[in-house]
Amino acid sequence: MLDQLLNVISIIAWIWFALFVVLVTIRAYQHTGGQGAVKALLSVRVFVALIIVVGISLMSASLVFIEPQNVGVVISLLSPDGYRENPQRSGLHLIFPLAERVVLYPISWQTYTMSTEPLEGAKVGDDSIAARTSDGQAVYIDCSVIYRIDANEAIRVHIDFQNRYIEDYIRPVLRGVVRTEVSQFTADEVNSSKRKNLETNLQELLTEAFGEKGFVLDRFLLRNIAFSEEYAKAIELKQVAEQDRIQREYQAEQVRTLAAGQRDKYKIEAQGKADATVLQAEADAKATLLKADAESKALKLIADALKADKDLITYRYIEKLAPGVRVMLVPNDNPYLLPLPDLSGELAPTPGTDGSILPPTPLLTDTITSTLGITSTFGIP
């Protein structure tokens, strides 16, 4: 950069001027003694060299380059208020040497952290904010703010705080606002979902407070909330008891679910058996009806057949007799069916009760034939 180059040239020029003066003085002293050395220091060539070096220094001091992340406040002897009204933004600026100077302030985002951890905060050691809730519980808050200086308010910051703005404003305002807002919440609320409400409220309050003094707040971060050891133990015991209650309720619900499942199972099985019984009964009823209908139709057909031929029943009876039984139909007004043990005409001896053999008994057919005077219709002699 041009201003840095001029600074380097200015330094080199002063070094060269000092060596030049020493060399001129030594040479003059060697030739003419002490008076000659004094005259050499007051010579024209030394005066010209001094003017050149001073000119280079004034030129270097009159050019100031401001980086994009900074803003410059020009302190001026030429202004009635002692400063230029407008802060100088990034770029190369010309000022009056010896009458003006530039004080730089950062306008990039800065982070200020207060933490219980010794090496996390802006200060070494426990730098957390101790506060009390509305119910008297002590809490320790770790937080951070991300902020920057408003470039348009740099002159105001310089007038009010200079480079002390962190210690004189940012830190005390942060601690005060946090303590005030925490006192509006109970310990349970701070440790619950309302913690987000606390963080939102602090964001709004700090944004307003910072804006009043020329600062822009980007974000407030509520990093951690710690409680006293006694209260933390009480919360832990409460949480353990709550977890035990939830576990017991879960186990009871599991038992109820299992019992309901078993009940539904038995109900479904009983309903299934009842439905099966009903279906079986309906099937049996339908089968009985079909069977009765079939038998009714069969009996009707038999009745019709008998009506057409009355001897058919006699034929069916004979057909159903055992194969060893022979029968003879003796016609009459009401036919008789007679079992005929032997239709061959031979007489069989009959054993007596005392073991003796009785004379053979005449066949029934012979008796019937001789009595009625008819012969066998089946051709039996």
Secondary structure, 3 states (H helix, E strand, C coil): CHHHHHHHHHHHHHHHHHHHHHHHHHHHHHHHHHHHHHHHHCCHHHHHHHHHHHHHHHHHHHEEEECCCEEEEEEECCCCCCECCCCECCEEEECCCCCEEEEEEECCCEEEEECCCCCCCCCCCCCCEEEECCCCCEEEEEEEEEEEECHHHHHHHHHHCHHHHHHHHHHHHHHHHHHHHHCCCCHHHHCCCCHHHHHHHHHHHHHHHHHCCCEEEEEEEEEEEEECHHHHHHHHHHHHHHHHHHHHHHHHHHHHHHHHHHHHHHHHHHHHHHHHHHHHHHHHHHHHHHHHHHHHHHHHHHHHHHHHCCCHHHHHHHHHCCCCCEEEEECCCCCEEEEECCCCCCCCCEECCCCCEECCCCCHHHHHHHHHCCCCCCCCC
